[in-house]
Amino acid sequence: MSIWITRPKVDGIALKARLSQLGISAFAEPLSEIEYSDFDLAALADAAGLIVTSRNGLKGFASAVNLSADCADLKAVIETLKGRPLFAVGKATAEMAEELGFKDIRIGGGRAETLVEMVLKEAENSERSGRQNFYHLRGEKIAFDLEAALKERGAQDLDLHLMPVHCYKLSEAQILPSDLIERLTKKQINTVVLMSPRTTRIYIRLMKAHQLTEIAQDLHHCCLSDAVAEPLQVFGARNVSVSEFPDQTHMIRLLKSLYLS
């Protein structure tokens, strides 16, 4: 029996390697892939701060930096941005920001909503006069509307503006590979790892499309958070476990408790 990791290729392979070191059998078959988007780094020069709600946002930033490596005019902008406050959704994102050279990193509680008060407090205590632009390094679709949450808490009174920077997008799988379908029908897979609400929705769509709904009922679904698990309720999944905290470390801890206890 084996664990199906649904993360994008690079992240899936990394998680598979971690599990393999622990003696847990797993394989990576992504349900989406990440495409990084080019964007104008110079447009971020007036940033009062940066907000990152996934590591993919930082990877998109790093990709843009690499593409502009030969542009001398942008080097000063990049160094300025690395000195601005960066609000990271959780510890793993913060660690990546540190690796990229960011110096003022504020760490949230693992969910985007935990950044709201932190950003508002920064804007309130800022010595800047006039408009304060906070740039959100994000994908085209997001699970939590940070802009709306900030507005509800009075962002306009602080002249705080959340500026979206679309630095990556996800392309969704349209079919399941035949070898994966064969493994599912032969019941060679007993667990599915789901790390985002969108991935869960893709998973449900494809299991239905391939008429694998009944098989899915017997699978153990390990979800990063309650939000990731929620669509499975309507799907009728009987066996669902949720990570104690929404990060990869705790997901691995959950899998260890299931397979090594």
NUBADREN-198679 format. One record per residue (C-alpha): residue number from 1; x, y, z. Coordinates in pm, whole numbers, plus 32768, in hexadecimal, padded with zeros to 4 digits. Example, Ala and Ser with C-alpha at 12.3 -4.5 7.8 and 13.67 -1.06 7.14 Angstrom:
residues 2
(1,(84CE,7E3E,830C))
(2,(8557,7F96,82CA))
end
This chain:
residues 261
(1,(8000,8000,8000))
(2,(8076,8160,7FBB))
(3,(8033,82D2,7FF0))
(4,(7FD2,83AF,7ECA))
(5,(806D,8509,7EE2))
(6,(7FA7,8601,7E0F))
(7,(808E,8730,7E31))
(8,(812E,87D8,7D00))
(9,(8258,8715,7C7D))
(10,(837E,87B6,7D31))
(11,(82CF,87CA,7E83))
(12,(8240,866D,7E57))
(13,(8393,85D2,7E13))
(14,(8425,8683,7F43))
(15,(830E,8601,8025))
(16,(8334,84A3,7F96))
(17,(84A8,84AB,7FEB))
(18,(845E,8518,8152))
(19,(8365,83FC,817D))
(20,(8451,8300,80DF))
(21,(855A,835A,81E1))
(22,(845E,82FA,82EB))
(23,(8413,81AF,8243))
(24,(82BC,821A,81C4))
(25,(8260,81B1,8061))
(26,(81DC,82CF,7F8D))
(27,(81D4,834A,7E26))
(28,(819E,84A0,7D8C))
(29,(8091,84D4,7C85))
(30,(803E,8649,7C75))
(31,(7EDF,86CA,7C3C))
(32,(7F65,8821,7BDA))
(33,(80A4,88C8,7B65))
(34,(812D,8A21,7BAE))
(35,(8185,8B1C,7AA1))
(36,(823F,8C52,7B11))
(37,(81D6,8D9D,7A7B))
(38,(82B4,8EBE,7A1A))
(39,(825E,9005,7AC6))
(40,(82F7,915D,7AEA))
(41,(83CE,9166,7C23))
(42,(83FC,92DD,7BFC))
(43,(8287,930C,7C3B))
(44,(82BF,9290,7D9F))
(45,(83C0,939D,7DF1))
(46,(82CE,9463,7ECD))
(47,(8271,9333,7FA1))
(48,(8228,9370,810F))
(49,(823A,91F7,8134))
(50,(8213,90AA,8083))
(51,(8118,8F9A,80D5))
(52,(8151,8E2D,807C))
(53,(8043,8D2B,80BB))
(54,(80F7,8C06,8019))
(55,(825B,8BA6,7FC6))
(56,(81F9,8BAF,7E57))
(57,(81DD,8D28,7E75))
(58,(8348,8D39,7EE2))
(59,(83B0,8C4A,7DCF))
(60,(8303,8D31,7CD8))
(61,(83BF,8E58,7D6B))
(62,(8508,8D98,7D4F))
(63,(84B7,8D41,7BE7))
(64,(847C,8EB0,7B93))
(65,(85C3,8F0F,7C3E))
(66,(867F,8E0C,7B70))
(67,(85E6,8E8D,7A2E))
(68,(8659,8FEE,7A81))
(69,(87B8,8F8A,7AF0))
(70,(8859,9054,79D8))
(71,(8791,9190,7A1E))
(72,(8868,9275,7AF6))
(73,(8748,9368,7B33))
(74,(867F,925C,7BE7))
(75,(8790,91ED,7CD6))
(76,(8752,9314,7DBE))
(77,(85DA,92D3,7DB4))
(78,(860C,9165,7E0E))
(79,(86F0,91B9,7F32))
(80,(85F6,92BD,7FAD))
(81,(84DC,91BD,7F9E))
(82,(85AA,90C4,8065))
(83,(85C2,91C6,8179))
(84,(844C,9208,8188))
(85,(836C,914C,827F))
(86,(8307,8FFE,81ED))
(87,(81D5,8F53,8280))
(88,(81F5,8DDB,8255))
(89,(80C8,8CFC,828B))
(90,(8190,8BFD,8352))
(91,(82E2,8B7A,83BC))
(92,(833B,8AC2,8278))
(93,(82F0,8BF8,81A8))
(94,(83BA,8CCD,829A))
(95,(84E3,8BE1,827E))
(96,(84DC,8BFE,8104))
(97,(84C9,8D7A,811E))
(98,(85FD,8D77,81FB))
(99,(86B4,8C9D,80FD))
(100,(865F,8D9E,7FF1))
(101,(86FA,8EB4,80C0))
(102,(85CD,8F61,815D))
(103,(8631,9009,82A1))
(104,(84EE,9073,834F))
(105,(840D,8F40,8358))
(106,(82C9,8F2D,841E))
(107,(8234,8DD1,8448))
(108,(80BF,8D8A,8449))
(109,(8004,8C6A,84E2))
(110,(7FF8,8B87,83B3))
(111,(7EBC,8C19,8315))
(112,(7E95,8D54,8246))
(113,(7D93,8DE5,8334))
(114,(7E99,8DF3,8449))
(115,(7F53,8EFD,8383))
(116,(7E35,8FF8,8387))
(117,(7E79,908B,84E0))
(118,(7FF1,9085,84A5))
(119,(7FD8,9152,8365))
(120,(7EE1,9246,8400))
(121,(7FC6,927A,8529))
(122,(80F0,92BB,8446))
(123,(802C,93BF,8381))
(124,(7FAB,9460,84C0))
(125,(8108,9481,8556))
(126,(81B2,94E8,8415))
(127,(825B,963C,8401))
(128,(820B,964C,828E))
(129,(8126,9764,821F))
(130,(801A,972F,811B))
(131,(7FC6,95F4,805E))
(132,(8054,94AA,80DD))
(133,(806A,9397,7FD8))
(134,(8092,9233,8050))
(135,(80D8,9144,7F31))
(136,(8044,8FE7,7F44))
(137,(811C,8EE9,7E8A))
(138,(8012,8DED,7E25))
(139,(7F7E,8D0C,7D1D))
(140,(7E59,8D5C,7C3C))
(141,(7D68,8CB1,7D2E))
(142,(7D70,8CC4,7EA9))
(143,(7CBA,8C08,7FBA))
(144,(7C96,8D34,80A5))
(145,(7C3A,8E97,803A))
(146,(7D3F,8F5C,80F8))
(147,(7CE1,90A5,8053))
(148,(7B77,908B,80C4))
(149,(7BE1,902D,8224))
(150,(7CC6,915D,823B))
(151,(7BB5,9244,81BB))
(152,(7AC0,91BA,82BC))
(153,(7BB9,9213,83CD))
(154,(7BE3,937B,835A))
(155,(7D09,9371,8269))
(156,(7C85,94A6,81B7))
(157,(7CA2,9573,82F6))
(158,(7E18,952A,82F4))
(159,(7E38,956C,817E))
(160,(7EA3,93FF,8167))
(161,(7E82,9361,8010))
(162,(7EB6,91F3,7FC0))
(163,(7F4E,91D2,7E66))
(164,(7F3C,9076,7DC7))
(165,(8071,8FFA,7D10))
(166,(8019,8EC9,7C3F))
(167,(8167,8E1A,7C38))
(168,(80F3,8CB5,7BF5))
(169,(7FCB,8BEA,7B82))
(170,(7F5F,8A81,7BA1))
(171,(7F04,89AD,7A76))
(172,(7E11,8899,7AD8))
(173,(7E2B,872F,7A6A))
(174,(7D14,86D2,797A))
(175,(7D31,8556,798F))
(176,(7DD0,8453,7A70))
(177,(7EE9,8380,79DA))
(178,(7E88,821D,797E))
(179,(7F8B,8183,7A67))
(180,(7EFD,8249,7B8C))
(181,(7D9C,81D7,7B38))
(182,(7E19,8070,7B2E))
(183,(7EBC,8093,7C85))
(184,(7D7B,8124,7D11))
(185,(7C9C,8013,7C80))
(186,(7D8B,7F05,7CFF))
(187,(7D7E,7FAA,7E58))
(188,(7EF6,7FDD,7E60))
(189,(7EC2,813A,7EF1))
(190,(7E2D,8171,8047))
(191,(7E77,82E0,8094))
(192,(7E5F,842B,7FDC))
(193,(7F18,8564,8051))
(194,(7E5E,86A9,8007))
(195,(7F08,87F5,8051))
(196,(7E18,8902,7FD1))
(197,(7CA0,8933,7FA2))
(198,(7CD5,8957,7E2C))
(199,(7D90,880C,7E1A))
(200,(7C71,8764,7ED1))
(201,(7B7A,87EE,7DD3))
(202,(7C54,8773,7CB1))
(203,(7C70,861E,7D55))
(204,(7AF7,8600,7D7F))
(205,(7AB6,8671,7C1A))
(206,(7BA6,8572,7B86))
(207,(7B37,8451,7C63))
(208,(79D3,8492,7BF2))
(209,(7A3A,84B4,7A85))
(210,(7AE7,8362,7A8C))
(211,(79C9,82BE,7B4D))
(212,(7AA7,827B,7C78))
(213,(79BD,830A,7D7E))
(214,(797E,81BD,7E2B))
(215,(7AF1,8174,7E3D))
(216,(7B2B,82CE,7ED1))
(217,(7A43,827B,7FF2))
(218,(7B39,8174,806B))
(219,(7C6A,8257,8059))
(220,(7CFA,830D,8184))
(221,(7D0D,8482,8136))
(222,(7E19,8543,81F4))
(223,(7DD2,86B9,81DC))
(224,(7EA7,87E4,8238))
(225,(7D86,88A2,82DB))
(226,(7C0F,88A2,8315))
(227,(7BE6,897D,81E0))
(228,(7C9A,8876,8110))
(229,(7BBD,8763,81A0))
(230,(7A72,881B,8180))
(231,(7A1D,87BD,8014))
(232,(7A48,864E,8072))
(233,(7914,865F,8150))
(234,(782D,8698,8027))
(235,(78F3,8594,7F61))
(236,(78A1,8497,806E))
(237,(7A02,8433,80CF))
(238,(79EE,8359,8204))
(239,(7B55,8364,827E))
(240,(7BE9,84C0,82A6))
(241,(7D04,8535,8388))
(242,(7D74,869E,83B1))
(243,(7ED1,8714,8408))
(244,(7EEB,87B1,8561))
(245,(7F8E,88E6,84C6))
(246,(7F87,894C,8356))
(247,(80EE,890F,82EF))
(248,(81B5,87F3,8259))
(249,(8265,879D,83A0))
(250,(811B,8751,8447))
(251,(809A,8697,8315))
(252,(81C8,85B3,832B))
(253,(8183,8589,849D))
(254,(801E,851F,844A))
(255,(8096,8422,834A))
(256,(8195,8399,8442))
(257,(8082,8369,8544))
(258,(7FB8,82A2,8449))
(259,(80CD,81CC,83B8))
(260,(81D9,81AF,84C2))
(261,(810F,8198,8604))
end
